[in-house]
Amino acid sequence: MKPLFMLLDTTNAKTHVIDPGGEYPLWMLLPEGLDSTSDTIRRTFRYQHELIVMASKLLPESGCFVDAGAGIGAWTVQLGKLRPKATIYAFEPCRPLFLALATNVLLNGLHNVHLDERALGMERHDTVLCLPAHDLSSATLRSYTDGPTLAAVRVVALDDPEVFRGRVSLMKIHVTGSEANVLAGAKLLIERERPAIFLQIPDPKVRLMRHPDAARVRDDVMQMLAALGYDTLELFPEHYLAAPEKELKRVTRKARA
């Protein structure tokens, strides 16, 4: 692995402070012009603050959080600080974002985070990741229309005991079109543990140009959640909370308390 100072130089990135609104300011390496998450933090010094506060209320002190599509680590780092006794598994297959994620975990002295540079999906196989020029945080295993760069990646499933063992309390899934596959690959885990799940699902009305199959993606996710016995609530545009049937209202009240 490259030394930290080399990583800071070769990724054309700068460190910034993210202020989550408490007494734990965080250092974040933000790649220049590569992803919308970094752009948002650079402008506002925050990222999805309300959602992460909700998530922290659903993650027990010694619980386990799975971050599928961790990006540069905005969720991983903030929840890692809020729940230092929890265990976090962060999956990010896009190499530039993974390097920033690893650096951000080091910068903030997090010892409770396990990093994995593989993509999550339905089953183990090799494929390509589409890297759109406009935003690496929208990298996807589905095809794009704007001539993306392709990168070879290994896909694994959470139900594979070589990938993940143990219990899970909370999940976040932001994998740009592969959400249903991640859920299918974690079917046994979800049926056993019944975690709350935060999902970012593209809205067909606003993502038609970048995600021509957004409607099908959304339908696939909703059908998979229903098959798992989950209900969903749209918290903000494109951001959902899913929980087991008859538990959603209780979980939502706890998250918003």
N, C-alpha and C positions, 0 to 999 in steps of 0.2 A: 504493500500500500504506500502511496506517495506521502511524504511528510506533510504536515498541515500547512506549512508556509508555501510549499510547492502547489498544493491544492488551491490555496487562496489566489495564487498568481495565475495558474494555468486555466482556471475556470472563468477568468475575466469577471470576478465577483468582488463585492465589498461587503463588509459586515455592518449590520444595522441593529439598532435596539428595537425590539418589539415590546410594547407596553400592553399587557393584557388587562390592565385596570386594577391590579393588586400590588402587593409588595414584592413581586418576583419578576423584574424586567429580564428579558431573555436576549441573548446574542444570536442573531440569525445571519448566516451567509446567504446573500441574495444574488444569484446569477443575473448578469445584466442582459435584459432583453430576451430571455429564454422562456419565461413562464409567467402566467397571470398572477399566480400566488405571490411571487416576489414583487411584481409591480404593485399589487395591492398593499403589501406591507410597507413598501418604500413610500407610498403616498400617505397612508393612514396610520402606520405603526401598529396596526392590528390586523387580525385575519379571523373571520368567522367567530368573533368573540362570543356572541350570544349562544351559538351552537356548542362551542367548547365548554362554556360554563354549564349548559344543560348536560352535556356528556359527563362532566366531572361529577355531577350529582348522581349519575347512574352507575358510575364505576366505584365499587367498594375500595376501601383503603388498600387492601391486599388482593384486589381483583386482577383480572387479566383483560387486556385490551388488544384487539387485532386491528391494525390499520392497513387496509387493502388499498393500495394506490396512495402511498404516504407522501409522494412528491418530495419537497425539500424539508418536510418534517414539521409543518405548522401545527398539526394536531398532535403528533407524537411528542414534540418537545414541550408544548404547553401542558398536555395531560401528564407527561413525565414529571414535570415540576409540581403540578397540582396534586399528583398521587405518587409520591416518591417510593412508596412501598408496593405499588402495583407493578405488574410485569407487562411489558408492551412488546408486541411483535409487529414490526413495520416492514411491509413488502413494497418494493419499488423497482420495476424492471428497467426504467429509463436511466441509462448510465450517468448523464450529466446531473439529473435530479438526485440519483442515489448518492453521488459523491457529495453533493451539497447536504443531503440528509445525514450522511455519516459525519460530516464536519460539524453540523449543527448539534448533533448528539454529543460530540466531543467538546465543543465550545461551551456547552451548558453542563458538563460534568455528569451526564446521565448514565448511571450504571444499571438501570432497570430496563434497558431497551435492547432487543435482539433484532438485528438487521438482516434482511434477506433480499438479494437482488434478482429474485425470480418473480414472474407474474403469477397471479392466482387465477385459476380457472376450474374447468370441470374435471380434467384428468391430466396426467403428466404427458407432455409432448413438447417438441421443439417447433417454433413458428417464428414469425417476424412481427416486430412492433413498428407501427407507422408513427413517424415523428413529424407532425405538421410544423412548418416553419413559423406559423403565427403564435404557437403556444405549446411548449413541451408538456405542460400539465394536462393537455388534451391528447397526449399520446394514447394510441388505441390499438387493439388487436384487430379491429375492423378497418376496412379501407376508407381512405379519405379521397376527396375530389381535387385537392390542390397540390398534387405532385409531391407527396411526402418522401422523406428519407426513410429507409427501412433498416432496422437493426435486428439481428438474431437474438431471440430470447428463449429461455426455458420456462414452460408453464407447469405449475404443480397445483395440487388440490389440498385444501386444509384437512380433508378426511384421510389423507395419506399420513400414516404414523411417522414416517421419516421426515415429514414437513412440520407437523404440529402434534404435540401430545399435551394432554391435560385439559383443564377447564377454561372456559371463556365467559366473561361477564358482559362484555360490550364489544361491538364491532362498528367500524366505519368503512364504507365501501364507496370509492370514487375511482372507477376504472373505465370510464368513457365508453360505454357500449357493451361491456362484458359482465355487467352486474349479475345477470341471470346465471351465467356460467360459474361465477364465484359462489353464488348461493347453492347451485347444484353440486359443486365440488365440496361444499361444507354441509351437505344435507344431514349427515349422521351427527355431526357436531352440533348443529343448530337444533335438531330434534332432541338431543340429549341435554343440552345446556340451556336452551331457550333464552339467548342473550337479546338485549335490546340492540337494534341496528340502525345507525344513521346512514342514509344513502343520498347521493347526489345523482339525480336522473335527468337527462336532457329533456327539456320541454319541446315537443314537436313544433309548437307555434313560434318559438324564438330561435330554434336551432336548425331550421330546415336546410339552410345553406351548408352549414358545417356538418350536420348529422342528417343526411337525407333519409336514414332509416330510424330516426328518433322515435317515431310512433311505435314501431315494432319493438324497439328496445324497451320502451316503457311498458308495453303490453306484456312482453316476456317476463319482466321483473315482477310486475303485479301478479301475474299468473303463478310464478314460482313462489312468491311470498304466500299467496293464498293456499297453494298446495302444502306449504309448511305450517299452515295454521296461523298465519300472521295477519294482522290488520296494519294499515298505514295511515299516517297523518302528515299532510304537507305543512311543515313549519314555516318555511319561506319558499319563494319561487325556486323550484328544482331541488329543494332540500326536504327530505322526508325522514320521519322517525317510524320505525316498524317495531312491533312488539307482538307477543302471542295474543290470540283472540281473547277477549274479555279482560285483558291486562293493559290494553293500550291507554285507557283513560287514567288508570292508576299510575302507570309509568310516566305519562305526560304531566300529570300533576306533580310528581316527584321531580321531574326535570325542570319544571317551571317554578318550583317553590323558592 
